[in-house]
Amino acid sequence: MRTGDTKQVTLGLPKRVKDRIHKVIRAGLSARNLVIGSLSVGFLVSMLESLCTGQVYLPTIVFMTRDPSTRHAAIGYLLLYNLMFILPLIGILVVTYFGVRSEKLGNMLRKRLALAKLGMAGLFAALGALVIMTL
């Protein structure tokens, strides 16, 4: 980070999984029936993405099934997680709608990557402290 080389810094799915997602998208969108292709691509990409998102969903669902008295709170947390998961995507959609190109977004992220990582570390530390304090 200090050298400014952000190419080596990653936070995401492994390259093999990303390549598989791209292959699924290319194959599904070349299908004759766009609706069926889109649905199948969406399903398969969701399955591959679950390697990342499943780390939140699975424990929460297991927790919900074990203790019915906390089911409403767990559902609320899942809804909050889903909202927080899609808010950045909605933000990207809005800025691209108003003409910001992906190259500019990528450059902005690369310039502020260290700050973003530091912010995420702070957020996760705060969330961890919150979990510990509520036990």
PADOSE-162690 format. One record per residue (C-alpha): y, x, z. Coordinates in steps of 0.05 Angstrom, whole numbers, plus 5000, padded with zeros to 4 digits. Layout:
<rs>
YXZ...
</rs>
This chain:
<rs>
500050005000504850555018504150884950505650224914498950214879496749494890490949514840486049754893487949214943483748594936482547954973478147494935471347374905467147954881468048144808460947894791462547204817469347184782465947394716460846844726466346334738469846544674463346494635462145794663469145574643468545854573461745524562463844854592470344794554467144954488462644344497463543764449464843254504470943504542470043014600462843224614464643954602470543904651466343564704460644064698465444654699468944364760462344274796459644974779466245324796466444944862459445184877461345914862467845854901464045594961462146314975469246375000471245675023464345525052465945985110470545445136467044815113459944955136461545125209466344535214461244055186455744325232460544255291462143535271454743345268453243655336458843335376460842635354466342605407470443125369469042845299476142575289479343235308474543625263476043155204483443265218482544015216478643965151484243545120489344055145485244625116484844265049492244145049493744875065488745085012492144684956499544764976500045464944496745184881501744614879507345124889504845534831504344904788511544714805514545404789510545454724512744764705519945004710518545594665516546184709511246564670504846844701507047564688513347454730509147124786504347714784509948214788513147844847506447844884505248584871512148764896511148364961503748474971504448895034508948365065504147815044498248185076502248305139504147565142496847355133494647835187499847535234497646825216490346975228491947325294495946715316490246245295485246675332489546655395490245905388482645825383481546275444486745895485483645215469476645415490
</rs>
